[in-house]
């Protein structure tokens, strides 16, 4: 029993060191963490299999001897030894299950850290894709110098008695502004037909682009704002998950502060203390309930992680679909080639950003695979090929 306890403590220290080291390595992926988890679980299983081999052999021998012995004293002695060996195997199984739970708990923390970086990166991404002012400038002809110049010329030539000016509100409105400019242009008597056509020629691409793309560009802005709000909720859910995850080990610093202060070493220290206490009560029959409860406290956050991963995946899938739709919208402008020199460069930049975003949703932000044998081991410590 003492030998097993020393063995368990050494395993815990290795796990804790691995956790600290793993978090210091840059660009670690969730798939890498899951692969490490499988390797470590298999190593633990192999160690316990070897460790229990002699006990199983002894138990098999006793079972055979029980069939051969006839005296009461010998039978009682063998039954006592058999119960002792079964108890030893029970404690060994409990230690093995606990060690596997610890591995999954450690890897769960690493996954939380990676997902947090992904969601923060997404938040920055949504903020930088477009602001309302940028979208408004692209979709409103009033922000184009050529259109403003045409309006000034029309105002200077219009009949002051017959003409009229728009208020500041209607003047900034894309539809009323364009309509008023057209009416004023064709009602102006001081300009020839050729001058009117030339004025219209200067702004035709601008008007065509803004009138066709106005609704689409605004849709991109508002739906990006919606995605950013959804991402804010994901971040809050993840921060709450971290609090739930670290509550058993009595680490109370929020995830944001932990990340900003690089406080992962203190998380490791709190975890070590929890593991050392758990290791003590595992081998104490009088504290069997406490050991069971402490192990459940390590297991429960894993289930919460599964729920969050499902939520995260849904969020990423939604974002990818939205951006694919944005790409279709931006590529739908029919006269892009004819008006290539007139439409703003920001439009092309936005198209490139959307394309890059779609690629990121399929790579950097891609959903976490929750099906298959790998994730089963993360969540339940089960190897379906055993």
DANOR-V62374 format. One record per residue. N is the residue number from 1. RES is the residue in one letter. PHI is phi as a letter, one per 20 degrees, with the letter a starting at -180 (NA if undefined). PSI is psi in whole degrees, -180 to 180 (NA if undefined). NEAR is the number of other C-alpha atoms within 8 Angstrom. Layout:
n/res/phi/psi/near
N/RES/PHI/PSI/NEAR
N/RES/PHI/PSI/NEAR
This chain:
n/res/phi/psi/near
1/X/NA/-42/6
2/X/f/-42/5
3/X/f/-42/6
4/X/f/-40/8
5/X/f/-44/10
6/X/f/-40/8
7/X/f/-45/8
8/X/f/-43/11
9/X/f/-43/10
10/X/f/-38/8
11/X/f/-43/9
12/X/f/-42/11
13/X/f/-38/9
14/X/f/-44/8
15/X/f/-44/10
16/X/f/-40/12
17/X/f/-41/8
18/X/f/-38/8
19/X/f/-47/12
20/X/f/-44/11
21/X/f/-43/8
22/X/f/-37/9
23/X/f/-16/9
24/X/e/-12/6
25/X/e/130/7
26/X/f/155/5
27/X/l/32/4
28/X/f/134/9
29/X/e/161/7
30/X/f/-37/9
31/X/f/-38/6
32/X/f/-42/8
33/X/f/-43/12
34/X/f/-39/12
35/X/f/-42/9
36/X/f/-41/8
37/X/g/-46/13
38/X/f/-43/10
39/X/f/-44/8
40/X/f/-39/9
41/X/f/-43/11
42/X/f/-37/8
43/X/f/-43/8
44/X/f/-45/11
45/X/g/-41/9
46/X/f/-42/8
47/X/f/-45/8
48/X/f/-32/10
49/X/f/-45/8
50/X/f/-42/8
51/X/f/-33/8
52/X/e/-6/10
53/X/g/-48/8
54/X/f/-38/8
55/X/f/-44/10
56/X/f/-40/8
57/X/f/-41/8
58/X/f/-39/9
59/X/f/-38/11
60/X/f/-39/8
61/X/f/-43/8
62/X/f/-41/11
63/X/f/-39/9
64/X/f/-42/8
65/X/f/-30/9
66/X/f/-29/10
67/X/f/-18/6
68/X/e/-30/6
69/X/f/146/8
70/X/d/-24/6
71/X/e/147/6
72/X/f/-44/6
73/X/f/-42/6
74/X/f/-41/9
75/X/f/-42/11
76/X/f/-43/8
77/X/f/-43/8
78/X/f/-38/11
79/X/f/-38/9
80/X/f/-45/8
81/X/f/-38/9
82/X/f/-43/11
83/X/f/-36/8
84/X/f/-42/8
85/X/f/-40/11
86/X/f/-38/9
87/X/f/-39/8
88/X/f/-42/9
89/X/f/-36/10
90/X/f/-46/8
91/X/f/-37/10
92/X/f/-42/11
93/X/f/-38/8
94/X/f/-43/9
95/X/f/-41/10
96/X/f/-46/11
97/X/f/-39/8
98/X/f/-42/9
99/X/f/-40/12
100/X/f/-39/11
101/X/f/-39/12
102/X/f/-41/9
103/X/f/-48/12
104/X/f/-34/13
105/X/f/-45/12
106/X/f/-46/11
107/X/f/-33/13
108/X/g/-42/11
109/X/f/-41/10
110/X/f/-40/12
111/X/f/-41/10
112/X/g/-43/11
113/X/f/-44/8
114/X/f/-45/11
115/X/f/-34/8
116/X/f/-43/10
117/X/f/-38/8
118/X/f/-45/10
119/X/f/-35/11
120/X/f/-39/9
121/X/f/-40/8
122/X/f/-41/10
123/X/f/-45/11
124/X/f/-39/8
125/X/f/-49/8
126/X/f/-36/12
127/X/f/-32/9
128/X/e/-15/7
129/X/f/-50/9
130/X/a/144/10
131/X/d/166/9
132/X/f/-40/7
133/X/f/-41/6
134/X/f/-44/8
135/X/f/-42/12
136/X/f/-39/9
137/X/f/-36/10
138/X/f/-38/13
139/X/e/-3/13
140/X/d/117/11
141/X/f/-21/12
142/X/f/-18/10
143/X/e/5/9
144/X/e/129/10
145/X/g/-37/7
146/X/f/-42/8
147/X/f/-39/12
148/X/f/-39/10
149/X/f/-43/8
150/X/f/-41/9
151/X/f/-38/9
152/X/f/-41/8
153/X/f/-43/8
154/X/f/-44/12
155/X/f/-35/7
156/X/f/-22/6
157/X/d/-9/9
158/X/f/156/12
159/X/f/116/8
160/X/f/-28/6
161/X/e/-42/5
162/X/e/-29/5
163/X/f/173/8
164/X/b/156/6
165/X/d/149/4
166/X/e/151/9
167/X/f/168/6
168/X/f/-34/6
169/X/f/-52/7
170/X/f/-27/9
171/X/f/-28/10
172/X/e/-13/8
173/X/f/130/8
174/X/f/-43/10
175/X/f/-48/6
176/X/f/-35/9
177/X/f/-45/13
178/X/f/-44/9
179/X/f/-45/8
180/X/f/-38/9
181/X/f/-41/10
182/X/f/-47/8
183/X/f/-46/8
184/X/f/-39/11
185/X/f/-47/9
186/X/e/-15/8
187/X/e/-6/7
188/X/f/123/11
189/X/e/-14/8
190/X/e/-6/6
191/X/d/143/8
192/X/f/169/7
193/X/f/-41/6
194/X/f/-40/6
195/X/f/-39/8
196/X/f/-43/11
197/X/f/-36/8
198/X/f/-41/8
199/X/f/-42/9
200/X/f/-36/8
201/X/f/-36/8
202/X/f/-27/8
203/X/d/5/10
204/X/f/-41/8
205/X/f/-39/11
206/X/f/-46/12
207/X/f/-41/10
208/X/f/-47/8
209/X/f/-49/13
210/X/f/-39/12
211/X/f/-38/8
212/X/f/-39/8
213/X/d/-4/11
214/X/g/-53/11
215/X/f/-40/7
216/X/f/-44/9
217/X/f/-40/12
218/X/f/-37/11
219/X/f/-43/8
220/X/f/-42/9
221/X/f/-52/12
222/X/f/-36/8
223/X/f/-29/9
224/X/f/-40/9
225/X/f/-38/9
226/X/f/-44/8
227/X/f/-38/10
228/X/f/-40/11
229/X/f/-42/8
230/X/f/-38/9
231/X/f/-36/12
232/X/g/-41/9
233/X/f/-38/8
234/X/f/-42/11
235/X/f/-43/11
236/X/f/-41/8
237/X/f/-41/9
238/X/f/-38/11
239/X/f/-37/11
240/X/f/-38/8
241/X/f/-41/12
242/X/f/-41/12
243/X/f/-43/12
244/X/f/-38/9
245/X/f/-41/9
246/X/e/-3/11
247/X/g/-43/9
248/X/g/-33/11
249/X/e/8/9
250/X/m/36/7
251/X/d/118/9
252/X/d/1/7
253/X/f/131/7
254/X/f/156/9
255/X/g/-41/9
256/X/f/-45/7
257/X/f/-38/9
258/X/g/-44/11
259/X/f/-47/9
260/X/f/-34/7
261/X/e/2/6
262/X/l/56/7
263/X/e/23/10
264/X/f/-26/10
265/X/f/-38/8
266/X/f/-36/7
267/X/g/-45/10
268/X/f/-42/11
269/X/f/-45/8
270/X/f/-39/11
271/X/f/-42/10
272/X/g/-43/11
273/X/f/-42/9
274/X/f/-43/10
275/X/f/-38/9
276/X/f/-41/9
277/X/f/-42/8
278/X/f/-40/11
279/X/f/-33/11
280/X/f/-45/8
281/X/f/-20/12
282/X/g/-39/13
283/X/e/12/9
284/X/d/110/8
285/X/g/-31/7
286/X/f/-14/4
287/X/d/30/9
288/X/f/-39/10
289/X/f/-42/6
290/X/f/-41/8
291/X/f/-42/11
292/X/f/-43/8
293/X/f/-41/8
294/X/f/-36/10
295/X/f/-39/11
296/X/f/-37/8
297/X/f/-25/9
298/X/e/-31/12
299/X/f/-42/10
300/X/g/-44/8
301/X/f/-26/12
302/X/f/-40/13
303/X/f/-39/9
304/X/f/-36/9
305/X/f/-41/11
306/X/g/-45/10
307/X/f/-42/8
308/X/f/-42/11
309/X/g/-41/10
310/X/f/-44/9
311/X/f/-43/9
312/X/f/-45/10
313/X/f/-42/11
314/X/f/-41/9
315/X/f/-45/10
316/X/f/-43/12
317/X/g/-42/9
318/X/f/-46/8
319/X/f/-42/10
320/X/f/-42/11
321/X/f/-40/8
322/X/f/-45/9
323/X/f/-30/11
324/X/f/-39/9
325/X/f/-41/8
326/X/g/-42/10
327/X/f/-42/11
328/X/f/-43/8
329/X/g/-49/9
330/X/f/-28/11
331/X/e/1/7
332/X/e/-6/6
333/X/f/116/10
334/X/f/-32/4
335/X/d/30/7
336/X/f/-41/8
337/X/f/-45/5
338/X/f/-32/5
339/X/d/23/9
340/X/g/-35/7
341/X/e/-11/5
342/X/d/-36/7
343/X/f/149/11
344/X/f/150/8
345/X/f/-25/6
346/X/f/-29/7
347/X/f/-45/9
348/X/f/-39/8
349/X/f/-42/8
350/X/f/-40/10
351/X/f/-43/11
352/X/f/-40/8
353/X/f/-41/9
354/X/f/-43/12
355/X/f/-44/9
356/X/f/-38/8
357/X/f/-41/9
358/X/f/-42/11
359/X/f/-40/8
360/X/f/-38/10
361/X/f/-26/12
362/X/e/-6/9
363/X/c/-79/7
364/X/f/-39/7
365/X/d/6/10
366/X/g/151/10
367/X/g/153/9
368/X/e/127/7
369/X/f/116/5
370/X/d/4/9
371/X/d/164/7
372/X/n/175/6
373/X/f/-32/9
374/X/f/-52/10
375/X/f/-27/11
376/X/f/-38/13
377/X/f/-33/12
378/X/f/-45/13
379/X/e/-35/10
380/X/c/-5/6
381/X/m/28/11
382/X/d/129/7
383/X/d/108/8
384/X/f/-8/5
385/X/e/1/3
386/X/f/NA/3
